[in-house]
Amino acid sequence: MIRLFDFCFSAVIILILLPVALPIMIILRFTGEGEIFYKQCRIGYKGKKFKVIKFATMLKDSASIGTRTITVKDDPRVLPFGNFLRKSKINELPQIINILKGDMSFIGPRPLTDETFFLYDKDTQNIITSVVPGLSGIGSIIFRSEENLLGEVGNAKEFYSIQIAPYKASLERWYVERRSLKLNITLMFITIYVVLLPQSISGTKSLKNIPQMPATLREKMKEMSI
């Protein structure tokens, strides 16, 4: 049922967004480094690798520079127009093609790069890859300002590994245990809500039994008003 919903809805969304996507593609072609799409290898369902598709927002060799596959606030690798696309989350829209193809779903654990995937323990890796990865999900909603958070800490990779990854793991476990079309639709509406109102409360209060955020991480996010 979830796959049928994903296929039909993604086909409709592509047709609706085409008039918006064309001007963006033209701007990208004639600005920055002239790249329109960025394809990156991610780990998907049952550990199968696939290429996630996004609008190009960073330097071509960004994955081998600085914090590599972890992006932080005011990252110097992000191009001017790319900064707008990232803040508005428009850069994620080409992943609708991944959903249409079956590589992804609208909701699920975010597909990870090798570098971030192996920051998780084996049990969590199995949980993350037990379902189709998503364009959004409970982890993406809670950490919608992850780039800002990582930009304020000394060692972004270490902070992600010690503070963020364990809590994300508990969130993804929570999702996998309750996965259903109804929950997916609920999380889709919450995603739209937090994208349109990024400074608002996350909207997850309507969800029951979400794992509690560790005190140290909660205080850090509160300190940054995230």
C-alpha positions, 0 to 999 in steps of 0.5 A: 500500500505504501509503495502504491501511494509513493508511486502515484503521488510522486508521479503527480508531484513531478507534473505539478513541480515541473514549471518550478523546476525548469527555471531552477535548472536554468539558473543552476546551468548558468551560475556556480559551476554549471551543474544542475543535479548532484548524484551521491551514493547512499545506502538504501533498502537491505544495504543496496546502494543507489544514487540519490538525486538533488539539485547541485548546491555545493562545489563539485568536489565538496565530498572530499573537502572539509567536513566531507559528507557532513554539512554545517552552517555557513559551509564555505563549500555551498554556492550562493544560489545553493544556499537558498535551495538548501534553506528552502529545502528545494534542493531535495525535490529531485529525490521525487525521481528516486521515489518514483523509481522505488529507491526511496519512499516519501517517509523513512530513515534518511539514506546515509553515505558510507561515512555516516552509516558506519557511525552507527552500530550494527544493530542500528544499521540493520534497522535503518536498512530494514525499510525503504529510506525516505525523503523525510522522516522522524529523524529529519523532522527533529533535526531539521536544523542539523546544519546549524547545530553542527556549525556551532560545535567544535568537531562536527563529525565527533558531535554527530557520532556521539550526540546525534547518531545515538538519538537518531537511532532511537528515533528510527527504531521508533518509526520502523516499529510503527511504520504504516501508511497512516503514520507516513501521511502524518509525518508528511504533513508535519514535514510540510509544517516545519518546512513552511514554519521552520522556527515553530515547534516541530509539530511532533507533539501529536505523536505518541511515545517518541524517544526522549532527547538526551538532556545534553543534546536538548540543552545544546539545541535549546541554547541555539533556539533550535 
